[in-house]
Amino acid sequence: MSHHLDSPLARQDPRLDITDLFVFRGDRGTVFAADHSHSFAGPDAPKGLHPEGRYEIKIDGNGDAVEDLTFRFTFGERDAEGIQSFSLHAGDELIAEGRMGEVVELRGGGRVWTGQAGDPFWIEPDVLHAVGQAFQHGTTVDLTGWNPDKAGNLFAGHTVYSTVLELPDEELLRIAGPDGRIGVWLQTSLATDSGGWRPINRAGLPMIHPLFTQYDEDLGDRLNTNGPADDIRIHGDVVRSKVAGVVRAYGTSADPDAYAQMVVERIFPNMLPYTIGTKAGFTFAGWNGRAMTDNAPDVMFSFAANTPLTLGIGKESVTSKPRNEFPYLPPVTED
């Protein structure tokens, strides 16, 4: 999983669970695609997006890991056909209203869409769990008995509920630095009885939770409760220890602790970096946004372990392929 059902808190209501964040160049500008509410939660799980939740895209433009721009989606109740209305705010300003499945044009040339889509992400469960065990116990990744020729995508045919926001580059460049660089993360929150908001799930870079929290659910919850600016201070030591344990087991670094420190400083603050106006690619060569066909598991597993690791599957294992036109996500396919 990328961030699919990644913590006890997120699993309490899968509608508030973030599965993936994608940031890439679209037809009109920069696209922010956020996936939630995965069908993998099962047929009895609540569907759609939570009418008492809020779904935020947060953007940092000056590198301090504090949001300079926030786009906030909220949703109405599901109707008899399972459709929900939505509102979109930029800060305190209402900038769009509509219904799931409709493309809504924004003032200035942007556009927005929400609705159900095919899941563009892929994962091989045996490799996934073996990686989680290694980082939990400080060992090499044990794939004894695994046959890569029989590797399969756990999420083939599954669906998500998505929000897709495309903005003209000019709107983002006004908050970005001279290099056009931004950092992006997602936050879901649930309204409380006292009138406040309880943070439920946060996601920036892919694969953080699969690496470090599959078998450390307390850490899984704690990673969702603070903002990116506090990541190193709060979580740096535990993640550093997990990485050093695996690298030491492989013997791929003369100084595993120093390598682990480099990993911590690369993944924290946990934001997805992107340079406005460029082609996205989350690859071994560098991290610049994330396209829907990027092989994030192979990249992140190998980087954190300091040794080549692969799922044995790729974008071909996705049942429904991403579209070239807005809203870009794969359509839902019928069984």
N, C-alpha and C positions, 0 to 999 in steps of 0.2 A: 504494500500500500504506500501511497505517497503520504497523505495525511488522512487516509480513510479511517474513520472511527478510531482516532489515534490516542484517546485518553478516556478514562472513566467518565469525566465530566462531559466530554463531547458525545459519548455513547448514550447518555441519559436521554437525549433527544437528537437523533441524527439530522434533523432539519437544520440544526445549528452547527453541524460538523462541516469543516472546510476540508475538501479533498485535494484541490489543486488550485494554483495561481499561475496564469500565463500572461506574459507581457510581451507584445511584439508589434511589428509594423503592419498596419492595415491599409485599406484602400484610401482612407481619408487622413490617417494620422496614427496615433498610438492606441493600441487595444489593451484593455484590462479585462481578462476573462477569469471569473471565479466560479468554481464548482463546489456544490454542497449536496447534502441530502441524498446519499448514495443508496441505490437499490440493494446493495450488498447487505444492508441492515436487515433485510428480510421483509416478507409480505405483510407482516403485522405492524411494522414500524410506521409512524405517521409520515405522510407524504407532503411534498411541497416545501415551502419555506415558512418559518414560524411567524404567525401574525403578531406575536408579542416580542419578536426579536428585531435586531437591527444588524445589517450586513454592511461593513465599512471597507472601503478601499482607501488606504492611507499612503500618502506620498510625501517623502522627504526630499527637499531640493538642495539643501546646503550641507548635508553630510553629518548633521548632529543626531541623527536617528530619532528625531521628533517630527511629527507630521506638520507639514506646511499647507497641505491641502487634503481635505477628507470628503469623499463621496459616500453618502449613506443611503442605502436602500431599506425601505420598510414595506411590509406586505399586508394585504387584507386577508380575510378568511377565504378558504376554498369554496367555490360554488359547486353546484351539482355536477358539473363537468370537470371539477378539479382545477379550475382556473382561478387565479388570484389577481387582484389589482395590486399595483405598486406605486410608490412615490420615491423620487430620487432627489436628495438635497446635496448641494455643494456648500459645505459649512452649514449656515442657517438658512440658506436660500433654496426654496423649492424650484427645481429646474426641469422636472419632468414628472408626468403621471401617465399611467397606461395599464395595460393588462398583459398577462403572460402570453407569449406567442406573437405579440405585435412589435414592430419596429417603431420606435418613437424618435422623431427628429428633435435635436436640441438647437437652441439659439446659438449661432456661431458656426454651425456645420458639424457638430458632433451627433451621435446617435446612441441609442440604448436598446437593449433587448433583454428579456428575462424569460425563462421557461425550461422545459425538460429537454435534455439532450443526451446523446450517447456519450459514454465515458471515453475520452481519448487516451487515457493512461493505461499502461500495462505493467504487470508485475508477475514474477514467477514465485509461487508460494514457498517452495522448498529453499530457494536461494534467500528469499526474504527472511525466513525464520532462522536460517543458519547464520546470516549476518547479524541478526538481533542477538542471538545467543553468544556470538563471538564478542560483541561489544559489551555485553552484560558481564561476561566472565573473563575477559582478557585473554582470549585464545585466537588461534587461526580459525577461519571459516571452514567448518567441517561439512563437506558435501559427499561424504562416504555413501555410496549407493545411489547417488543422484545421476540420472541419465539425461544429459543435455539434449539428446535427440528427442526426448519426450517432454521437453519443457513446454509449459502452457501458460496462457494469460488468465490469471484468476478472475479478472474483471471483464473478460470477453462477453459482450452482449448486455452488460449492465448500463444503467443510466444514472444521471445526476440532474440536479436542478441548478441552473446557471444564471449568473448575471454577466452581461457583456456590455462594456462601456467603451466607445471609441471617441477620442477627443482630438481636435486639431493640435498639431504640434505647438503652435503658438501659445495655446492656453497653458501648456506645461512648461515651455521654455521661460515663461515669466517668473517661475519659482525656482528653476534649475540654475546651477552655477554656470560659469563660462564654458565648461566642457559639455553642457547639456545632460549631465548625469543626474539620475534620480534613484531613490531607493523606495521600493514598494512592499507593502505587506497588507494582509487582510486581518480583520477582527470581527468576530461575531459576539454579540452580547444579548442577554435576556433581561427583560424588564423585571424588577423586583417589586414586592408588595409595598415597599417603603418609597417607591417612586424613583429609585435609582436604576443602575444597569450593572448586571453581573457579567464580567468577561467569561466567555465560554471557550473560544477557540481562536488561535492566532497562527498565521502561516506566512512565510516569506520565501526563503529558499526551499526547494523540494528535498524530501527524504530526511529531514532532521529527525522527525519522530521515529521512522523505521530504524534508523541507525541506533538511537540512544534510549528509546523508551518502550520498545516492545515488551521488555521484561522488567521495566522500571516504571510502573504506572504512576507512582507518586511524582517522579520527574515529569512524566507526560502531562499531568495536571498543572504542575508548577510552571512549566514553559508557557502556558497559556494565560498566565495571570498578570504578567508585567509587560511594559513596553520595551521595544528593542534597545533603547538607550541603556537599560539596566541589565542586559543579557550577560555580559561578561562578568559583572560584579556578582550577580546572583547565581549563574549557572556555569561560569567558566571552569571552576575547579573540578566539578563532577564530570563534565564533558572532556576536559583535558585528561583526566584519569582514565576514562573509557578508551579514548583514542590511543594513549600511550601503551595501554595494556595490549591492544591488538598489534600495534606496530612492533612492540617488544617481542611478541610471540612470533611474528614473521621474521624478525631480524633484518628488516629493510632500512633501518636507520641506525647510525652510530650513536645517536642521542634521541631516543624515542620521546622523551619529555619535551625536548626542543621542537621536534616535529609536531607533537600534539599541541604545543602552544601556537604554532603557525596555523594549524587547523582551526583552533578556537578563534584566533584573530581574523580568520577568513570568513567563518560562518556567523560570527557575532560582530556587531548587532545583526540579528536575523532579518535581513531585508533582501529582496531580489533587486540587484542593480540593473539599470538599463540606461543607455544613452539615446536620448530622443532623436528620432529620424534615422536610426541605423537598423540593419537587419539583425533580428534577435537570434541568439544561439546559446543554449546552455550545453557546453561541450567541454572536452578535455583541454581545448586550447584556451578557453576562457568562459566567463559567465557574463552574458549580456542579455538580460531578459530571459524569456523561455518560450519557444515555439511549441506547438502541440505535438510535434513529431520528434522532439529532442529526447534522447535516451538518458534521462536524469538518473535512474537507478545505477546504471553502469558508471556514470561520471562520479556520483557522490560516494558510492560504495568503494570504488577504487581510490578516490582521493583520501577518504578518511582512513582506509586501511593501509595506504601507501604500497599497494600491490594490485595487480590487475584482477578485477572481479567482474563477471558478466552473468546476466540472466539467461543467456542463450536464446532470447526472443527479442523482437523489436517492434517497430511500428506496424509491421505486417500482421501482427497478432490482434490488432484492434478490429472489432467487428464492423463498426461503422466509421468511415474515415472523415477527418475534418474537411470542412468546405473551404473553397477558395474565396467565397464571398461572405459578407456579413450575414449572420452573426458568427461565422467561422467554425463553430463547434459542430461535431458530427450530429446528423439527425438521428432521431430515435428509430430503430428498426423493429419491425414486427417479427415475432417468432414464427 
